[in-house]
Amino acid sequence: MMRLRTIMSIMPLLWMVALVAPVGAASETANPKPPDPLSAGPFPAGVTTTVFVDANRTDNFTKQPRTLVTEIWYPATDEARRMPKNKYSDFIPGGVTPEIEEFVQKTYKMSAAEVDKLYWNEAHRNAPVREGRFPLVVFSHGNGGSRHQNTFWCDYLASHGYIIVSPDHTGNARWTIIDGKLIASQPGERLNSAKDRPLDVCFLLDQMIRWDKGGDPRFAGHIDTDHAAITGMSFGSFTAHWAADRDGRFKAVIAMSGAPLSHTNLTVPSLRMLGTEDRTLGVMGNTLIRANHAKHTGPSFLLELKNGGHYSFTDVFKVNKNFGDGVGPGKRRDTNEPFEFTSMELTYQIINSYSVAFLGYFLKGQRDYGSFLSENHWPETMIWDVKNAADKR
C-alpha cells in the first residue's frame, strides 16, 4: 500500500505552505477529524447566480466589457434544508423564453420542463450563507459546456465546506444570457477563449477577494481566498493548468479529462483525472494527461477510470443515460467490443471522494485525509497513481 511520507521529508517549503490550515467553520474547529469523503458533508448546499463585469477587457465577440454570468455554490445554514431544491430552469436568468426553449430542445432533445424532472440537484437557491470561513474553488467548464455542467461535484464540495465559483466563458459556453440576450457558443471564438479563460478565472479570484471584504454582504468574511484551488473539465482543465501558471494564488489544481501540451507550474499540488475509453480526447489527449502527471515535480495524483469516458466527469448522466463516451453503453476504442461505462453512482462517488480528500489535505490541512489519498479504493474500477507525496509499497 502506498503511504504518504512525512511532510518534512518532501519538499519542505512547498508542503509547509500547502498545509497551513485556514480558519474554518466552527464545527470543523470543534471536530478536528474531517468528514468521511465517501459521504456528503455536514452542510446543506446553497447556490446563487451573479454577473461580473471586467471593465478592463473588451469581449472579442460582443464588443462589450467582458461579462461573466457566474454560479456560486456554498455551505448554507440549516434553514436551507426546509427550502426547495434547485431546478435546471433556475439556472436560466429571466426564466425560459421561447428562444431559450428552442436551445434547450436542441441541446437535450426535450423541453426545459422535462429536463427539470430529470436534472436532480442538492443545492437550495439563494439559501443563507453559513457562518464560517471556507476555501475557494474556481471551476472552468468544457468547450461548449456551461457553468452548471458539474453540479454533482459542486453540490458535494459545498456540503464539505467549500465555496465554488463557476462562470460561463462567454462565447465558448453552450449558451449564456447577458442583459436578456442569448449568446450561443461561437466555434470561431475558441482561440480567443483560450486567451480569455485564464484571465476570466483570475478575475473571479479578484472578485471573491472583494466580496470577502464586503463587496457582497452575504459572503463578507466567509471566503478564504488565501486557500484557493483552480479546477476544470476538458478545455476547463487546460484553463486550470494555465491559470496556475500565471497566478500563484491558486494553491491546488484539479483537472478532469484534459491537459495542455505544456505548462510551467510543476510544483502546485495537482489531481488529474481521465477516462481510459475517452473518445473525445482520444489516445493523444490521455497521453498528455499522463505526461503532465509524470513530469510534475510537486505532489501529483492521477485518477484513471478504466471504463470511463470524456463525459464521465459531467452531469450528462442526469439527462441522457445512453449518451456514450462515459455514460451508458459504449464500445472499446481498440476492439470496438460493446461494454458499459462505469455507473453514475460509482463514478460520482469516486470523483467526489478523491476531490474532497485532496482539497481537504492541501487547502484545509486535514492530514487525516492522507491515508485515503494513499490508497486505490476501487482497484477493479480505476487506476490510482501518486507522485512526490507517497511511497509505493
N, C-alpha and C positions, 0 to 999 in steps of 0.2 A: 504494500500500500504506500502511496505517496504521502509524505508528511511535510508540513511546512517547516522550514528552518527557522531558527530563532532570528528575530528582527536584526540583531546586531551583527549577524554573520553575513547578511546580504545587503550590499549597497546601503550602508547605514544612513547616509544623509537623505536619500530618497525615501526610505521606509519611515524615518522619523517624521518627515513632513507628511507622508501619505497617511500615517496612522494617528495623527493628532486628533483626538475626538472632539467634535464640535459640541456646543451646548445644545442638547437635545430636548425632547419633550419631557415633561415632569415624570411621566410614567416610565420612561427609559432610565432616568436618573435613579428612580426608586428601585427598579428591577434591572440590574446590570446584565443579566443573562438575556440575550436578544431573542426575539420571537422565532418560532420554528419557520424556516424558509419554505417548507413544504405546504404551509397553510397560509391563507390570507392573514394579514396583520391585524392588530387590535383596533385599528381606527376605521370608521366609515370614511369613504372617499367622497370628496366634493369635486365639482367640475364647473368651470365658468369660461365664457368666451370673451375675448377682448380684442382690440385692434391697436397695433403700434405703428407709428409713422416715423421713418427715419428721414428727417428733413435734409440730411446731408448727402443723400443719394437720390438720383433720378432713375426710376424704373425704366429699363430699356424698352419694354413693351407698352406700358400705359402712358409713358412720358410724364408721369406724376411722381411726387416723392414716394420712395419705396415704402409700400404699405403691407403689413403682415397681419392677416387675421390669425389669431393665436388662441389655442386651447390650453387651459391650465387645470391640472388635477392637483389635489392637495388633501392632507388629513383634515377631516371635518369634525365638528363637535358631535356628541352622541345624539343630539337633536336630529341629526341628518337621518338616522335610522327610521324615523317616522315620516320622512319625506319620500315622494315617489322617486323611482329610479329614472335616470336619464334615458331618453329615446334617441334613435338615429336622427329623427327630424329636428330634435333640439339642437343639433349641430349646425342647422341652417339659419343664419341670421335673417330675420324677417319672415321666416316660415316658407312653406312650399308653394311657390308660384307656378303657373303653367310652364314657364320656361325651365324652372328647376325640375319639375316633374318629368319633363322630357329628358333631361340629362340623367335623372335617377333611373328612368326606364332604360335608357341606352346603356347605362353602366351595369345595372343589376338584373335587367330583364324582368323587372317587377316594379310596382308602384312604391312610392315612399311609404304609404300606409302598410303595404305588405312587408317592406324592409323593417319597419318599426316592430312588427310582430316577431321577427327572427333575430334582430340585432340586439342581443342582450347586453346590458351594461350593469355595472355595480355601483357607479357613482351617482350622486344626488346633485342636481343642478342648483348652483348658487347657494349651497349649504354654508352655514357659518364656518369660518376657518378656526381650527382647533388652536388652543393655547400651546405654545412651544416654539421651537426653532428647528427647522427641517432643511436638510441638504437639498440643493437644487439639481435637477436632472433636465437637460435640454435635449429634445428629441427632434430628429430631422427625417421626414418621410422619404419614400422612394420616388423614382422618376414617374410622374403622373399619378402619384399617390395623394394622400391627404393628411391633414394634421390629426385626424381621428382614426387612422388606419390601424393603430395598435392599442385600442382601448383595453384589451385583455391584460396588457402589460402595464399600462398607465394606471388603471384602477388598482392593480395589485401593489405596485410600488407606493402609491398614495396611502394604501392601508398599512404599509410598513413604515410610514413616516418620511415620505419624500414629497417635494413639490416638483411637478413635471410640467415643462413648458414646451409646447409643440406648435410651430407655425405652419400655415400653408405657404410654401415658397411660390409666390405669385408668378404665374406664367408657366410654372413647372408642376403645379398641383393639378389634380384631375379637374377640379374646378373650384373656384373660390368666389366669394361675393364681397365686393368693396363698394360702399355707398349705394347699395341696391343693385349694382351691376354685376352680372355673372361673367367671370373671366375663365375661359376654358384653358386647358393645357395647350401650350404652344410648342410643337415639335422644334420649330426653328429657334426657340429660346434656350435650348439645352446648354449650349456653350456659355451663354450669359448666366444661366443658372449656376453653372459650375463656379463662376466667379462670385456670384451673389450669395450663394448658400453659406459659405464660411462667414461672410460679413453679416448675414442675417442672424446667425446663432450667437455671434459675439455681441451684436447689437442687443439681442434679447437678454444676454447676461448683464449688460449695462442697465437695461430697463429693470431687471429684477433687483439690482443694487439700489436703483432709485425707488422702487416700490418698497423695499425693505426699510428704507429711510423715511417712509411716509408718503411716497408717491401714490400709493393706493392704501387707504386706511385699513382695509380688510387684511392686508398682508404685512403691514408695518411691524417690524421686529420678528417676523416669522420665517424669513427666507435666509438660510445660511449659504450665502454666496461665496464664502471662503472655502466651502467644500462642495464644489460643483463638478458634475460629470457631463460630458458631451456624448450623445448616443445617436444611433440612426439605423435605418434599414435600407439595404440596396444602395441607391445613389446617396441616401442619407448616411450610410456607413462611410462612403468616400468623404462626405461632408464632415463627419466626426473626426476622421483622421486629419483632414486639412485644418479644421478648427483647432485641434490640439497642437498642430504645428505652429500656428500663428499666435495662439493665446494660452500662455502658461497658467491662466487662472483655472483652466479645466484640469482637475486633478485625477480624472479617470475617464476611460473610454469604453463604451460597449458598442460593438459594430456587428450588426446582423446581416448576413448574406451579402457581403460586398467589401472590397478593399482596393485602394488605388495601386497603381503600378509602383509608386514610390512616395515616401513622405519622410519627414525629418525627425519627428519626436519619437525616438525609440526607447524612451525611458518611462513614459507615463503608464501606470498600471492599465492593462487592456484586457478585455474579454471579447473574443471574436467568435462568431457562430456561423455555421454553414450547413447546408443540406447536401449530402453526398449525391443525391439524384437531381440536383438543381439543373433544370433545362433552360433557365433564363440566363444565368451566368455561364453555364457550360463548364467544361473541364478547365479552360483557361482561367475563368473567374475564380473557381475554387482553388486553383493552384496559386493564384495571387494572394488569397486569404491565408493559405497555409504558409506561403513565403513570408508574408508580413509577420506572422507569428514566429516563424523560425529565426528571423533576423532581429527580433525585438530584444533589446538588452535589459529592459526593465521587467517587472512582473507581467507575465503574459499567460493567458488561459485560452485554450481552443476547444470549443464545443462543436462536435460534428454529429448531426443526426443521420444515422445510416439510411433510414428510409424517409428522409426529409427532402424537401424541395425549396424553391425560392419563396413560395408564399406560405410555407410553414410558419414564418415569422411575422404573420399579419393576422388581421381579423377576418380574412376571407372565409375561414371555417364557418363563421356565423351566418353567412348569406348564401354560400354555394358549396355544399359538401361534396360536390363532384367536380370541382374546379380544375383539379390536376396540379402538377408542379408543386407538390407539397400538401395538397388537400384532396382526399378521397382516392379514387383509383388512378394508377399510373402505369407506366412501362419503363423498365430499366433502360438507362441510357445506352449501356453497352450491348445488351442482348435483346432488347425490345420485349422482354418477358413481362407479363402483367403482374402487378403487385399492388398492395395497399400502402399508402403513406401512413406514417405514424398518426394515431388518432389525435383529435383536437385536445382531449383531456390530458393525455400524457405529454403531448408536445408543449402545451402551455405550462404544465407543471414543471417540466424540465427547464424551459426558458426562464420562467418566473423565479424558481427557487435558486438557480445559479446566479441570476441577476441580483436578487436580494442579498445573497451571501457575499457576492463580490462587492457590491456597493456598501454593504454594512461594514465589511472589513476595511475598505480603502477610504470611505468617506466618513464613517462614524467611529472608526477604530474599534469595532466589535470583533475582537480577536477570537471569540468563541466560534465564529464562522470559519476559521482556518481549517478546522477538521472537516467541515462539509466540503470546502473547496479542494481539499487534498484528495478527494475520492471520486471515482466514477460510480454514481449510484444506480445507473441503468446500463450496465455493460453490454446487454443484449441489444440495446436501442441506440446507443451513442458511443462515440469515441471522445475521450477527455484527455487533453494533454496540458501539462503545466510546465512553464519555463521560468527560471530565475526566482522562483518563490517556493520551490519544493524539491525534495529529493524523491527519486523514483526507486522505491524499494519493494 
